[in-house]
């Protein structure tokens, strides 16, 4: 796998982990324990986490390309 792929996957995983770490308690409290245990609520939460991780990784890669730190 190319270096850019490894960097992109690493950024995605790090950003998604940080999103989960900082927001899990807030959303559990907002929805309540009973609603949080349903798969629909958690599916929407993880869908948002994936969108944030993907967007953040693309944004960081774009900035690194724009500043000529990465060349691909």
PDB file with one MODEL, atoms N, CA, C and O in Angstrom:
MODEL        1
ATOM      1  N   UNK A   1       0.847  -1.168   0.000  1.00  0.00           N
ATOM      2  CA  UNK A   1       0.000   0.000   0.000  1.00  0.00           C
ATOM      3  C   UNK A   1       0.896   1.236   0.000  1.00  0.00           C
ATOM      4  O   UNK A   1       1.943   1.269   0.647  1.00  0.00           O
ATOM      5  N   UNK A   2       0.470   2.216  -0.719  1.00  0.00           N
ATOM      6  CA  UNK A   2       1.266   3.429  -0.795  1.00  0.00           C
ATOM      7  C   UNK A   2       1.238   4.183   0.522  1.00  0.00           C
ATOM      8  O   UNK A   2       0.374   3.958   1.369  1.00  0.00           O
ATOM      9  N   UNK A   3       2.187   5.068   0.673  1.00  0.00           N
ATOM     10  CA  UNK A   3       2.302   5.858   1.891  1.00  0.00           C
ATOM     11  C   UNK A   3       1.063   6.722   2.105  1.00  0.00           C
ATOM     12  O   UNK A   3       0.608   6.868   3.239  1.00  0.00           O
ATOM     13  N   UNK A   4       0.516   7.289   1.054  1.00  0.00           N
ATOM     14  CA  UNK A   4      -0.654   8.166   1.195  1.00  0.00           C
ATOM     15  C   UNK A   4      -1.861   7.383   1.715  1.00  0.00           C
ATOM     16  O   UNK A   4      -2.661   7.918   2.483  1.00  0.00           O
ATOM     17  N   UNK A   5      -1.995   6.139   1.305  1.00  0.00           N
ATOM     18  CA  UNK A   5      -3.097   5.305   1.790  1.00  0.00           C
ATOM     19  C   UNK A   5      -2.968   5.020   3.268  1.00  0.00           C
ATOM     20  O   UNK A   5      -3.955   5.055   4.003  1.00  0.00           O
ATOM     21  N   UNK A   6      -1.758   4.738   3.703  1.00  0.00           N
ATOM     22  CA  UNK A   6      -1.511   4.471   5.119  1.00  0.00           C
ATOM     23  C   UNK A   6      -1.775   5.724   5.946  1.00  0.00           C
ATOM     24  O   UNK A   6      -2.358   5.643   7.028  1.00  0.00           O
ATOM     25  N   UNK A   7      -1.351   6.877   5.445  1.00  0.00           N
ATOM     26  CA  UNK A   7      -1.593   8.137   6.146  1.00  0.00           C
ATOM     27  C   UNK A   7      -3.084   8.427   6.213  1.00  0.00           C
ATOM     28  O   UNK A   7      -3.585   8.839   7.260  1.00  0.00           O
ATOM     29  N   UNK A   8      -3.800   8.220   5.116  1.00  0.00           N
ATOM     30  CA  UNK A   8      -5.235   8.501   5.083  1.00  0.00           C
ATOM     31  C   UNK A   8      -6.009   7.600   6.045  1.00  0.00           C
ATOM     32  O   UNK A   8      -6.885   8.074   6.768  1.00  0.00           O
ATOM     33  N   UNK A   9      -5.695   6.324   6.059  1.00  0.00           N
ATOM     34  CA  UNK A   9      -6.386   5.403   6.965  1.00  0.00           C
ATOM     35  C   UNK A   9      -6.046   5.724   8.413  1.00  0.00           C
ATOM     36  O   UNK A   9      -6.912   5.668   9.287  1.00  0.00           O
ATOM     37  N   UNK A  10      -4.796   6.056   8.662  1.00  0.00           N
ATOM     38  CA  UNK A  10      -4.392   6.409  10.028  1.00  0.00           C
ATOM     39  C   UNK A  10      -5.113   7.667  10.506  1.00  0.00           C
ATOM     40  O   UNK A  10      -5.601   7.711  11.635  1.00  0.00           O
ATOM     41  N   UNK A  11      -5.183   8.684   9.657  1.00  0.00           N
ATOM     42  CA  UNK A  11      -5.903   9.903  10.016  1.00  0.00           C
ATOM     43  C   UNK A  11      -7.371   9.628  10.278  1.00  0.00           C
ATOM     44  O   UNK A  11      -7.938  10.144  11.241  1.00  0.00           O
ATOM     45  N   UNK A  12      -7.995   8.815   9.424  1.00  0.00           N
ATOM     46  CA  UNK A  12      -9.402   8.479   9.607  1.00  0.00           C
ATOM     47  C   UNK A  12      -9.626   7.798  10.949  1.00  0.00           C
ATOM     48  O   UNK A  12     -10.549   8.158  11.679  1.00  0.00           O
ATOM     49  N   UNK A  13      -8.797   6.823  11.278  1.00  0.00           N
ATOM     50  CA  UNK A  13      -8.962   6.099  12.534  1.00  0.00           C
ATOM     51  C   UNK A  13      -8.725   6.991  13.748  1.00  0.00           C
ATOM     52  O   UNK A  13      -9.442   6.887  14.743  1.00  0.00           O
ATOM     53  N   UNK A  14      -7.739   7.855  13.675  1.00  0.00           N
ATOM     54  CA  UNK A  14      -7.435   8.746  14.796  1.00  0.00           C
ATOM     55  C   UNK A  14      -8.561   9.741  15.009  1.00  0.00           C
ATOM     56  O   UNK A  14      -8.980   9.964  16.145  1.00  0.00           O
ATOM     57  N   UNK A  15      -9.061  10.345  13.934  1.00  0.00           N
ATOM     58  CA  UNK A  15     -10.133  11.331  14.052  1.00  0.00           C
ATOM     59  C   UNK A  15     -11.422  10.673  14.534  1.00  0.00           C
ATOM     60  O   UNK A  15     -12.130  11.241  15.366  1.00  0.00           O
ATOM     61  N   UNK A  16     -11.735   9.490  14.025  1.00  0.00           N
ATOM     62  CA  UNK A  16     -12.936   8.791  14.468  1.00  0.00           C
ATOM     63  C   UNK A  16     -12.827   8.405  15.938  1.00  0.00           C
ATOM     64  O   UNK A  16     -13.800   8.524  16.683  1.00  0.00           O
ATOM     65  N   UNK A  17     -11.654   7.944  16.363  1.00  0.00           N
ATOM     66  CA  UNK A  17     -11.453   7.606  17.771  1.00  0.00           C
ATOM     67  C   UNK A  17     -11.625   8.832  18.655  1.00  0.00           C
ATOM     68  O   UNK A  17     -12.282   8.754  19.693  1.00  0.00           O
ATOM     69  N   UNK A  18     -11.047   9.961  18.262  1.00  0.00           N
ATOM     70  CA  UNK A  18     -11.173  11.183  19.053  1.00  0.00           C
ATOM     71  C   UNK A  18     -12.625  11.655  19.113  1.00  0.00           C
ATOM     72  O   UNK A  18     -13.084  12.104  20.163  1.00  0.00           O
ATOM     73  N   UNK A  19     -13.350  11.558  18.000  1.00  0.00           N
ATOM     74  CA  UNK A  19     -14.767  11.924  17.980  1.00  0.00           C
ATOM     75  C   UNK A  19     -15.537  11.051  18.964  1.00  0.00           C
ATOM     76  O   UNK A  19     -16.342  11.556  19.747  1.00  0.00           O
ATOM     77  N   UNK A  20     -15.294   9.749  18.928  1.00  0.00           N
ATOM     78  CA  UNK A  20     -15.977   8.833  19.845  1.00  0.00           C
ATOM     79  C   UNK A  20     -15.625   9.156  21.289  1.00  0.00           C
ATOM     80  O   UNK A  20     -16.500   9.197  22.154  1.00  0.00           O
ATOM     81  N   UNK A  21     -14.357   9.381  21.544  1.00  0.00           N
ATOM     82  CA  UNK A  21     -13.884   9.616  22.905  1.00  0.00           C
ATOM     83  C   UNK A  21     -14.506  10.866  23.525  1.00  0.00           C
ATOM     84  O   UNK A  21     -14.847  10.869  24.708  1.00  0.00           O
ATOM     85  N   UNK A  22     -14.655  11.927  22.731  1.00  0.00           N
ATOM     86  CA  UNK A  22     -15.144  13.196  23.265  1.00  0.00           C
ATOM     87  C   UNK A  22     -16.662  13.328  23.247  1.00  0.00           C
ATOM     88  O   UNK A  22     -17.203  14.162  23.973  1.00  0.00           O
ATOM     89  N   UNK A  23     -17.370  12.532  22.441  1.00  0.00           N
ATOM     90  CA  UNK A  23     -18.813  12.736  22.310  1.00  0.00           C
ATOM     91  C   UNK A  23     -19.676  11.604  22.831  1.00  0.00           C
ATOM     92  O   UNK A  23     -20.892  11.776  22.909  1.00  0.00           O
ATOM     93  N   UNK A  24     -19.128  10.475  23.186  1.00  0.00           N
ATOM     94  CA  UNK A  24     -19.949   9.321  23.574  1.00  0.00           C
ATOM     95  C   UNK A  24     -20.807   9.615  24.800  1.00  0.00           C
ATOM     96  O   UNK A  24     -21.990   9.275  24.812  1.00  0.00           O
ATOM     97  N   UNK A  25     -20.251  10.226  25.810  1.00  0.00           N
ATOM     98  CA  UNK A  25     -21.018  10.504  27.024  1.00  0.00           C
ATOM     99  C   UNK A  25     -22.112  11.548  26.777  1.00  0.00           C
ATOM    100  O   UNK A  25     -23.211  11.450  27.323  1.00  0.00           O
ATOM    101  N   UNK A  26     -21.802  12.536  25.957  1.00  0.00           N
ATOM    102  CA  UNK A  26     -22.798  13.565  25.648  1.00  0.00           C
ATOM    103  C   UNK A  26     -24.022  12.963  24.961  1.00  0.00           C
ATOM    104  O   UNK A  26     -25.155  13.255  25.342  1.00  0.00           O
ATOM    105  N   UNK A  27     -23.796  12.131  23.955  1.00  0.00           N
ATOM    106  CA  UNK A  27     -24.922  11.561  23.222  1.00  0.00           C
ATOM    107  C   UNK A  27     -25.666  10.514  24.045  1.00  0.00           C
ATOM    108  O   UNK A  27     -26.884  10.390  23.915  1.00  0.00           O
ATOM    109  N   UNK A  28     -24.973   9.767  24.876  1.00  0.00           N
ATOM    110  CA  UNK A  28     -25.658   8.817  25.762  1.00  0.00           C
ATOM    111  C   UNK A  28     -26.585   9.555  26.720  1.00  0.00           C
ATOM    112  O   UNK A  28     -27.709   9.121  26.973  1.00  0.00           O
ATOM    113  N   UNK A  29     -26.105  10.667  27.244  1.00  0.00           N
ATOM    114  CA  UNK A  29     -26.915  11.446  28.165  1.00  0.00           C
ATOM    115  C   UNK A  29     -28.074  12.127  27.434  1.00  0.00           C
ATOM    116  O   UNK A  29     -29.176  12.213  27.976  1.00  0.00           O
ATOM    117  N   UNK A  30     -27.842  12.604  26.229  1.00  0.00           N
ATOM    118  CA  UNK A  30     -28.884  13.284  25.472  1.00  0.00           C
ATOM    119  C   UNK A  30     -30.022  12.337  25.091  1.00  0.00           C
ATOM    120  O   UNK A  30     -31.194  12.696  25.211  1.00  0.00           O
ATOM    121  N   UNK A  31     -29.685  11.134  24.636  1.00  0.00           N
ATOM    122  CA  UNK A  31     -30.702  10.179  24.218  1.00  0.00           C
ATOM    123  C   UNK A  31     -31.302   9.400  25.374  1.00  0.00           C
ATOM    124  O   UNK A  31     -32.437   8.935  25.272  1.00  0.00           O
ATOM    125  N   UNK A  32     -30.586   9.249  26.452  1.00  0.00           N
ATOM    126  CA  UNK A  32     -31.047   8.432  27.569  1.00  0.00           C
ATOM    127  C   UNK A  32     -30.582   6.998  27.378  1.00  0.00           C
ATOM    128  O   UNK A  32     -30.344   6.549  26.257  1.00  0.00           O
ATOM    129  N   UNK A  33     -30.459   6.298  28.483  1.00  0.00           N
ATOM    130  CA  UNK A  33     -29.905   4.940  28.429  1.00  0.00           C
ATOM    131  C   UNK A  33     -30.808   3.989  27.657  1.00  0.00           C
ATOM    132  O   UNK A  33     -30.321   3.104  26.953  1.00  0.00           O
ATOM    133  N   UNK A  34     -32.129   4.166  27.784  1.00  0.00           N
ATOM    134  CA  UNK A  34     -33.060   3.247  27.122  1.00  0.00           C
ATOM    135  C   UNK A  34     -32.995   3.392  25.599  1.00  0.00           C
ATOM    136  O   UNK A  34     -32.942   2.392  24.883  1.00  0.00           O
ATOM    137  N   UNK A  35     -32.998   4.638  25.100  1.00  0.00           N
ATOM    138  CA  UNK A  35     -32.927   4.848  23.650  1.00  0.00           C
ATOM    139  C   UNK A  35     -31.536   4.547  23.101  1.00  0.00           C
ATOM    140  O   UNK A  35     -31.404   4.136  21.948  1.00  0.00           O
ATOM    141  N   UNK A  36     -30.498   4.746  23.910  1.00  0.00           N
ATOM    142  CA  UNK A  36     -29.126   4.511  23.434  1.00  0.00           C
ATOM    143  C   UNK A  36     -28.884   3.034  23.143  1.00  0.00           C
ATOM    144  O   UNK A  36     -28.056   2.701  22.295  1.00  0.00           O
ATOM    145  N   UNK A  37     -29.594   2.147  23.835  1.00  0.00           N
ATOM    146  CA  UNK A  37     -29.394   0.716  23.630  1.00  0.00           C
ATOM    147  C   UNK A  37     -30.023   0.204  22.341  1.00  0.00           C
ATOM    148  O   UNK A  37     -29.731  -0.915  21.921  1.00  0.00           O
ATOM    149  N   UNK A  38     -30.870   0.987  21.712  1.00  0.00           N
ATOM    150  CA  UNK A  38     -31.484   0.574  20.443  1.00  0.00           C
ATOM    151  C   UNK A  38     -30.471   0.768  19.316  1.00  0.00           C
ATOM    152  O   UNK A  38     -29.689   1.719  19.327  1.00  0.00           O
ATOM    153  N   UNK A  39     -30.494  -0.133  18.358  1.00  0.00           N
ATOM    154  CA  UNK A  39     -29.476  -0.108  17.308  1.00  0.00           C
ATOM    155  C   UNK A  39     -29.643   1.081  16.375  1.00  0.00           C
ATOM    156  O   UNK A  39     -28.663   1.536  15.786  1.00  0.00           O
ATOM    157  N   UNK A  40     -30.866   1.598  16.225  1.00  0.00           N
ATOM    158  CA  UNK A  40     -31.091   2.729  15.309  1.00  0.00           C
ATOM    159  C   UNK A  40     -30.343   3.970  15.793  1.00  0.00           C
ATOM    160  O   UNK A  40     -29.704   4.663  15.001  1.00  0.00           O
ATOM    161  N   UNK A  41     -30.424   4.246  17.077  1.00  0.00           N
ATOM    162  CA  UNK A  41     -29.755   5.426  17.627  1.00  0.00           C
ATOM    163  C   UNK A  41     -28.242   5.321  17.478  1.00  0.00           C
ATOM    164  O   UNK A  41     -27.581   6.283  17.086  1.00  0.00           O
ATOM    165  N   UNK A  42     -27.711   4.171  17.786  1.00  0.00           N
ATOM    166  CA  UNK A  42     -26.256   4.015  17.681  1.00  0.00           C
ATOM    167  C   UNK A  42     -25.794   3.967  16.234  1.00  0.00           C
ATOM    168  O   UNK A  42     -24.672   4.370  15.930  1.00  0.00           O
ATOM    169  N   UNK A  43     -26.648   3.476  15.333  1.00  0.00           N
ATOM    170  CA  UNK A  43     -26.289   3.488  13.916  1.00  0.00           C
ATOM    171  C   UNK A  43     -26.147   4.911  13.414  1.00  0.00           C
ATOM    172  O   UNK A  43     -25.203   5.220  12.687  1.00  0.00           O
ATOM    173  N   UNK A  44     -27.085   5.795  13.796  1.00  0.00           N
ATOM    174  CA  UNK A  44     -26.964   7.193  13.392  1.00  0.00           C
ATOM    175  C   UNK A  44     -25.750   7.860  14.007  1.00  0.00           C
ATOM    176  O   UNK A  44     -25.101   8.689  13.368  1.00  0.00           O
ATOM    177  N   UNK A  45     -25.439   7.504  15.243  1.00  0.00           N
ATOM    178  CA  UNK A  45     -24.245   8.052  15.895  1.00  0.00           C
ATOM    179  C   UNK A  45     -22.981   7.641  15.139  1.00  0.00           C
ATOM    180  O   UNK A  45     -22.134   8.485  14.848  1.00  0.00           O
ATOM    181  N   UNK A  46     -22.848   6.345  14.818  1.00  0.00           N
ATOM    182  CA  UNK A  46     -21.649   5.882  14.135  1.00  0.00           C
ATOM    183  C   UNK A  46     -21.594   6.367  12.694  1.00  0.00           C
ATOM    184  O   UNK A  46     -20.507   6.549  12.147  1.00  0.00           O
ATOM    185  N   UNK A  47     -22.745   6.579  12.074  1.00  0.00           N
ATOM    186  CA  UNK A  47     -22.754   7.166  10.736  1.00  0.00           C
ATOM    187  C   UNK A  47     -22.168   8.574  10.789  1.00  0.00           C
ATOM    188  O   UNK A  47     -21.372   8.951   9.929  1.00  0.00           O
ATOM    189  N   UNK A  48     -22.557   9.342  11.789  1.00  0.00           N
ATOM    190  CA  UNK A  48     -21.989  10.680  11.970  1.00  0.00           C
ATOM    191  C   UNK A  48     -20.507  10.624  12.277  1.00  0.00           C
ATOM    192  O   UNK A  48     -19.740  11.453  11.787  1.00  0.00           O
ATOM    193  N   UNK A  49     -20.094   9.660  13.080  1.00  0.00           N
ATOM    194  CA  UNK A  49     -18.675   9.523  13.413  1.00  0.00           C
ATOM    195  C   UNK A  49     -17.857   9.209  12.166  1.00  0.00           C
ATOM    196  O   UNK A  49     -16.754   9.729  11.997  1.00  0.00           O
ATOM    197  N   UNK A  50     -18.391   8.364  11.298  1.00  0.00           N
ATOM    198  CA  UNK A  50     -17.682   8.032  10.056  1.00  0.00           C
ATOM    199  C   UNK A  50     -17.605   9.247   9.135  1.00  0.00           C
ATOM    200  O   UNK A  50     -16.574   9.478   8.503  1.00  0.00           O
ATOM    201  N   UNK A  51     -18.686  10.026   9.053  1.00  0.00           N
ATOM    202  CA  UNK A  51     -18.660  11.243   8.233  1.00  0.00           C
ATOM    203  C   UNK A  51     -17.633  12.240   8.760  1.00  0.00           C
ATOM    204  O   UNK A  51     -16.895  12.842   7.980  1.00  0.00           O
ATOM    205  N   UNK A  52     -17.582  12.416  10.064  1.00  0.00           N
ATOM    206  CA  UNK A  52     -16.616  13.344  10.654  1.00  0.00           C
ATOM    207  C   UNK A  52     -15.195  12.845  10.424  1.00  0.00           C
ATOM    208  O   UNK A  52     -14.314  13.639  10.093  1.00  0.00           O
ATOM    209  N   UNK A  53     -14.955  11.557  10.591  1.00  0.00           N
ATOM    210  CA  UNK A  53     -13.627  10.992  10.367  1.00  0.00           C
ATOM    211  C   UNK A  53     -13.175  11.131   8.923  1.00  0.00           C
ATOM    212  O   UNK A  53     -12.026  11.480   8.653  1.00  0.00           O
ATOM    213  N   UNK A  54     -14.090  10.855   7.994  1.00  0.00           N
ATOM    214  CA  UNK A  54     -13.755  10.970   6.575  1.00  0.00           C
ATOM    215  C   UNK A  54     -13.494  12.417   6.186  1.00  0.00           C
ATOM    216  O   UNK A  54     -12.510  12.721   5.513  1.00  0.00           O
ATOM    217  N   UNK A  55     -14.382  13.306   6.616  1.00  0.00           N
ATOM    218  CA  UNK A  55     -14.211  14.725   6.294  1.00  0.00           C
ATOM    219  C   UNK A  55     -12.945  15.300   6.889  1.00  0.00           C
ATOM    220  O   UNK A  55     -12.234  16.060   6.231  1.00  0.00           O
ATOM    221  N   UNK A  56     -12.661  14.944   8.127  1.00  0.00           N
ATOM    222  CA  UNK A  56     -11.444  15.434   8.770  1.00  0.00           C
ATOM    223  C   UNK A  56     -10.185  14.917   8.084  1.00  0.00           C
ATOM    224  O   UNK A  56      -9.216  15.657   7.916  1.00  0.00           O
ATOM    225  N   UNK A  57     -10.201  13.644   7.689  1.00  0.00           N
ATOM    226  CA  UNK A  57      -9.032  13.085   6.997  1.00  0.00           C
ATOM    227  C   UNK A  57      -8.823  13.771   5.653  1.00  0.00           C
ATOM    228  O   UNK A  57      -7.695  14.115   5.302  1.00  0.00           O
ATOM    229  N   UNK A  58      -9.903  13.974   4.895  1.00  0.00           N
ATOM    230  CA  UNK A  58      -9.773  14.675   3.612  1.00  0.00           C
ATOM    231  C   UNK A  58      -9.280  16.101   3.805  1.00  0.00           C
ATOM    232  O   UNK A  58      -8.452  16.583   3.033  1.00  0.00           O
ATOM    233  N   UNK A  59      -9.786  16.781   4.834  1.00  0.00           N
ATOM    234  CA  UNK A  59      -9.365  18.155   5.084  1.00  0.00           C
ATOM    235  C   UNK A  59      -7.880  18.227   5.434  1.00  0.00           C
ATOM    236  O   UNK A  59      -7.161  19.080   4.913  1.00  0.00           O
ATOM    237  N   UNK A  60      -7.423  17.348   6.301  1.00  0.00           N
ATOM    238  CA  UNK A  60      -6.006  17.343   6.682  1.00  0.00           C
ATOM    239  C   UNK A  60      -5.124  16.969   5.496  1.00  0.00           C
ATOM    240  O   UNK A  60      -4.070  17.572   5.297  1.00  0.00           O
ATOM    241  N   UNK A  61      -5.545  15.976   4.701  1.00  0.00           N
ATOM    242  CA  UNK A  61      -4.763  15.611   3.513  1.00  0.00           C
ATOM    243  C   UNK A  61      -4.712  16.760   2.508  1.00  0.00           C
ATOM    244  O   UNK A  61      -3.673  17.001   1.893  1.00  0.00           O
ATOM    245  N   UNK A  62      -5.827  17.466   2.342  1.00  0.00           N
ATOM    246  CA  UNK A  62      -5.847  18.605   1.435  1.00  0.00           C
ATOM    247  C   UNK A  62      -4.892  19.701   1.911  1.00  0.00           C
ATOM    248  O   UNK A  62      -4.154  20.281   1.114  1.00  0.00           O
ATOM    249  N   UNK A  63      -4.914  19.973   3.204  1.00  0.00           N
ATOM    250  CA  UNK A  63      -4.020  21.007   3.741  1.00  0.00           C
ATOM    251  C   UNK A  63      -2.564  20.586   3.595  1.00  0.00           C
ATOM    252  O   UNK A  63      -1.718  21.412   3.252  1.00  0.00           O
ATOM    253  N   UNK A  64      -2.256  19.317   3.849  1.00  0.00           N
ATOM    254  CA  UNK A  64      -0.880  18.842   3.687  1.00  0.00           C
ATOM    255  C   UNK A  64      -0.434  18.904   2.220  1.00  0.00           C
ATOM    256  O   UNK A  64       0.722  19.216   1.938  1.00  0.00           O
ATOM    257  N   UNK A  65      -1.343  18.608   1.291  1.00  0.00           N
ATOM    258  CA  UNK A  65      -1.010  18.717  -0.129  1.00  0.00           C
ATOM    259  C   UNK A  65      -0.824  20.163  -0.544  1.00  0.00           C
ATOM    260  O   UNK A  65       0.086  20.491  -1.306  1.00  0.00           O
ATOM    261  N   UNK A  66      -1.700  21.029  -0.034  1.00  0.00           N
ATOM    262  CA  UNK A  66      -1.647  22.454  -0.384  1.00  0.00           C
ATOM    263  C   UNK A  66      -0.363  23.107   0.105  1.00  0.00           C
ATOM    264  O   UNK A  66       0.174  23.995  -0.556  1.00  0.00           O
ATOM    265  N   UNK A  67       0.135  22.667   1.269  1.00  0.00           N
ATOM    266  CA  UNK A  67       1.363  23.243   1.818  1.00  0.00           C
ATOM    267  C   UNK A  67       2.615  22.510   1.318  1.00  0.00           C
ATOM    268  O   UNK A  67       3.727  22.799   1.760  1.00  0.00           O
ATOM    269  N   UNK A  68       2.424  21.558   0.392  1.00  0.00           N
ATOM    270  CA  UNK A  68       3.506  20.797  -0.203  1.00  0.00           C
ATOM    271  C   UNK A  68       4.291  19.946   0.805  1.00  0.00           C
ATOM    272  O   UNK A  68       5.478  19.682   0.609  1.00  0.00           O
ATOM    273  N   UNK A  69       3.627  19.524   1.871  1.00  0.00           N
ATOM    274  CA  UNK A  69       4.235  18.590   2.803  1.00  0.00           C
ATOM    275  C   UNK A  69       4.147  17.191   2.199  1.00  0.00           C
ATOM    276  O   UNK A  69       5.093  16.410   2.294  1.00  0.00           O
ATOM    277  N   UNK A  70       3.016  16.877   1.581  1.00  0.00           N
ATOM    278  CA  UNK A  70       2.831  15.613   0.867  1.00  0.00           C
ATOM    279  C   UNK A  70       2.760  15.892  -0.622  1.00  0.00           C
ATOM    280  O   UNK A  70       2.192  16.896  -1.051  1.00  0.00           O
ATOM    281  N   UNK A  71       3.333  15.009  -1.395  1.00  0.00           N
ATOM    282  CA  UNK A  71       3.208  15.106  -2.842  1.00  0.00           C
ATOM    283  C   UNK A  71       2.697  13.772  -3.369  1.00  0.00           C
ATOM    284  O   UNK A  71       3.299  12.720  -3.157  1.00  0.00           O
ATOM    285  N   UNK A  72       1.571  13.851  -4.060  1.00  0.00           N
ATOM    286  CA  UNK A  72       1.012  12.642  -4.678  1.00  0.00           C
ATOM    287  C   UNK A  72       0.290  13.017  -5.933  1.00  0.00           C
ATOM    288  O   UNK A  72      -0.257  12.149  -6.613  1.00  0.00           O
TER     289      UNK A  72
ENDMDL
END
